[in-house]
């Protein structure tokens, strides 16, 4: 399990109802890893909780997230144990 923490372009935060923010959310839902998507106020705007079978799959998921228009920065935290 990993948390992918994202900063989005100003004005594209999910709590601002806009077509751009809906497109970002739709694209996040479509990525591998069956993400749970959380919206935040603070240093990160969006955090996606994803599951990956291995580091290769996690890298693919992160690459997909980084390609989404409007996502300007990501930080990933990998859970080592539950």
Secondary structure as UniProt FT lines:
FT   STRAND          2..8
FT   TURN            10..11
FT   TURN            14..15
FT   HELIX           19..30
FT   TURN            32..33
FT   STRAND          36..39
FT   STRAND          46..50
FT   HELIX           55..66
FT   TURN            69..70
FT   STRAND          71..78
//
